[in-house]
Amino acid sequence: MLQAGIGVRELVIESRRVLPHPAWILLLLVIGCQAQSARVGQSSTVRFGTVQRVEQVRLQSDAAAGALIGGTIGLMASGNSRNAPRNALVGAAVGTAATAAIQGDRMGIAYTVSMLDGSTVRIISDQSEIRVGDCVAIERVGETNNIRRESSAFCARDNQQAVLAVQQQTEAAAAHCEAAKQELVSASTPEAVDVATRKVSLLCN
């Protein structure tokens, strides 16, 4: 019988001894998936709220001061000249808002979000599909930020205990988005940028 409280390595060794070959391989896969899930979500924070205002702003203006910078333009707004070739590739792939950001126009869409705890968050992104009244997730992973439209159920106060119960899953989704953005940052060819951009669209919006 397997003992409680033993480590992963000991669990695998013990499982190999007492379980048939296919069974302990399956157990090893489950353990690996659980460990990966923990790594993916461990540094993510996700909060939910309702969009109260949507406006177009210049990133270099006072209107953008103090706001979170998210979306794809958050990857390119640092002004680091070393990133100029990569930024040009990314801007060409992801569209006009990101292209404007690297050409000096620095335009973005500012979303003012009323959070469930009563606070207000302002985040600027190149995502343009979000509207006033939408329920959104504000995701922060490391140095990156993201705003994601969610089902209105996530913003319903009666559902908050259930939302907390799926926190690991929502944080994992935020971490997968951040990983896709980092892949986009690292892309060095038009083909790699194209694939990474599509992954960002799938995992972050």
N, C-alpha and C positions, 0 to 999 in steps of 0.2 A: 504494500500500500504506500502511496506517495505521502511524504510527510509535509506538514504545513511549515512555512517559514524558511525553507531552504532557498538558495539563490538560483538564478537561471541556469548557470553552468551545472550545478549539482542536480537540478531538476531534469535537465537533458540527459545527464549520465544515468540517473536513476530510472528515467523513462525508457532509455535504451535497454536497460536490464530487464524491466518487467513488462514492457509492451511489445507487441509484434511490430515488425519493421515498418509497415505503412502507417501504423498508429503513431509511433514516436516521431516520424517525419512530419506528419500533420500537426502534431503538438509543437514541434519546432517552428513551423511556419506561422502558427498562431502567436507564439511568443514573439517572433520577429515582427509581426504586424503590429502587436501591441506596443512594443518598444519604439517602433518607428512612429506610431501615432503620438506617443508621449513626446518624442523629440520634435515632431512637426508643430505641435500646439503649445509647447511649454513657454515660449516667449511672446505669445500673442495676447492682445487684449481686444475685446469686441464689446461695443456698447450700442444700444439701439435708441433711435429717436425718430421724430417726425420733422420733415423739411418745412420750414416756415418761410423761407425766402430764397429766391434764385436770382443771381445777377451776374453780369459779365464784368470782369475787373482786369486791370493791368497788374501783373505780378509785382512790378516795381513801384506801384503807387501806395499811398497811405492806406487805401482801401484793403490792401492785402496784408498789411502789417498785423502780426499776431495770429494770423490764420495758419492752420495746418496746410501743407502743400502735398496733395496726393495725386493719384492717377499716374499717367505716364509722364506728365510734365514735371512731377516731383523727382523723376530720375535725371532730368536734364537742366534743372533750374539753378544748379550750383555755380554756373559760369566758369567752370574749370576748363581751361583751354586744351588740356590734354585729352578731354573727352570730345572735342569738336568733331573729329571724323566719325566716331561712333554716334554722336548726337545727330549728325546729318543723316546717317543711315536710318536711325530710329525715327527721326522726324518725317522722313520721306515715307516710311512704312505705315506710321500710325495716323497720319492725316494733318489737317491744317492747324489745329490747336497746338499740337506739339511742334510742328514746323515753325509756327510763329514764335513759340517760346525760345527756340534756339536761334532765331534770326534777330532777336532783340525786342520783338513786340511784347513778348511776355504776357499774353492774354490767357485768361482762364475763366472758369465759371465758379463763382463763390456760392456755396450752399450754407445757409444758416439753419442749424438743426437744433430743435428743442429736445433734449435728452429726457429719458424717463425719470432721472433723479432730480429734474428741475433745472439743471445747468444748461448752458447753450454752447454749442461748438460751431466754429466756422471753419470750413475746409474748402480749399480751392483745387479744382480738378479739371481735366479735359473731358471728363465724362459728361455727356450732354443729354442723356435720356431721362434724367431724374427730374421730377416735377414737385411743385409745392403740394404738400399733403402726403407725399410718399413716405412710407416707413423705410428707414435705411439703417445699415450697420456702419459704424465708424470703426475701422480696423486699424490697429497700430501694431506693427511688428518691427522691432529694432528701430531703424531710422526711417522706415517707410510708413506711409499712411494710405488709406483707401476708403472710399465711400461706395457702398454697394446697396442697390435697391433690394429690399426684402419683402416678404409677405407681410401684410398688415398685422398678422397674428403675432409677430415678434414684438410689436409695439403695444399690444393690448395688455393692460395692467393685470387683467385676470389670468393671463398666461405666463406671468413672470416666473413662477415656480417651475413651470415646464421648460421655459427658456433657460433657466439655470441648469436644469437637468441635462440639456444638450449642449452645455458650454464647451465641452471638449470637442465636439464636432464643429461648432462655429469657429472656435479658435484654430482648429486644424485647417478649415477652409481659408482663413486669413493667412495662415502660414504658407499654404500652397500658392496663394496669390503672390505673396512676397517672393517665394522661390522662382515663380515665373518671371517676375520683374527683374530679379537678379540674373536670370538667364538672358533676358533682353539686354541688360547692361553689359554682359560679357560677350554678346554676339558680335562677330567681326566681319561677317559677310552678308550681302543682301538676303541670301537664302536663309541663313540662320536668324537674321532679324525678322524675316517674314514669319517663320515658324514660331519664334518666341512671342511675336506680337499677337498671333492668333491664340497662343496659350494664355497670354494675359487677358485677352478678350473673353476667353472661356472661363477663366478662373477668378477674375477680379470684378466683373460687371454684374 
